[in-house]
Amino acid sequence: MNKKWAAKRLTINLTSSEAEKLEKYCSMTGRPATDVIRELIRSLPIQEVQNAN
């Protein structure tokens, strides 16, 4: 594993429907869940949230 990704480990609780949706998406795209979740986190609009405060 690349050391730069080992900086923080996160455990999340998903409902069965959320887990099923993630698994289905990963199966359809051939991508691992870790990559999908990282992409979603990177797409969060942090700048917009900071400006609203």
C-alpha positions in Angstrom: 0.0 0.0 0.0 1.2 3.5 -0.8 2.3 5.1 2.5 0.7 8.5 1.7 -2.8 6.8 1.8 -2.1 5.2 5.2 -2.2 8.6 7.0 -5.8 8.2 8.3 -8.1 5.1 8.5 -11.8 5.7 8.6 -14.6 3.3 9.5 -18.1 4.2 8.4 -21.5 2.6 9.2 -23.8 2.2 6.2 -27.3 1.0 6.0 -27.8 -2.2 4.1 -29.3 -0.2 1.2 -26.3 2.2 1.2 -23.8 -0.7 1.3 -25.7 -2.5 -1.5 -25.7 0.7 -3.7 -21.9 1.1 -3.1 -21.2 -2.5 -3.9 -23.4 -2.3 -7.1 -21.7 0.8 -8.3 -18.2 -0.7 -7.6 -19.2 -3.8 -9.5 -20.6 -1.9 -12.4 -17.5 0.4 -12.7 -14.8 -2.1 -11.6 -13.5 0.4 -9.1 -12.8 -0.4 -5.4 -15.0 1.2 -2.8 -12.0 3.1 -1.4 -11.4 4.9 -4.7 -15.1 5.7 -5.0 -15.4 7.1 -1.5 -12.1 9.2 -1.9 -13.5 10.7 -5.1 -16.8 11.6 -3.4 -14.9 13.2 -0.5 -12.7 15.2 -2.9 -15.8 16.5 -4.7 -17.2 18.0 -1.5 -17.7 21.8 -1.9 -15.5 22.8 1.0 -14.9 26.4 -0.3 -18.7 27.0 -0.5 -19.2 25.8 3.1 -16.4 28.0 4.4 -17.8 31.1 2.7 -21.2 30.5 4.2 -19.9 30.6 7.8 
